[in-house]
Amino acid sequence: MAESSTTTKTSAENGAKEATSRIREIFENFRLPGFDFDAWISARQADIDAMSKATSVAYSGAQSISEKQAELLKNALGELSAATKVRSASESAGEKIADITKQEAELVQNTLSRTLQGMKEMAEAVQQSQTEIYEIALDRVKSNAEQLRSMFVRDREK
């Protein structure tokens, strides 16, 4: 997972740099008097970087959930296989039906308990990813608001 996450992050960073480069080329043809193009590009670069980071966090969260789901499925299938073997061995050993039923009930209860715990962990992973994405976006909004405010202050001072 770490290698895939690193590859995704690098790819996103390269895409952000390429997008910024294209934007710079386009706007350099339309220079406006009194417009600080470099400051504007820097701010947009920060926006693109924030989006890239948020996308990376979302991808990592989705990948984590996918891995947890696969683990839950693998465990459930393993326990089902074990239950089948226990039942076959019990029947051939002549165990009482009550004992077999008790073992199966315990197995089902344990499986449900682990599955619910896994679902809780997945929900927590989703919440963590969403919180990180929200914080990234909020930081950019605050930064953009501060930048806009400072532009108005500079205009008043002139």
Beta strands, then each sheet from edge to edge (+ up, - down):
end
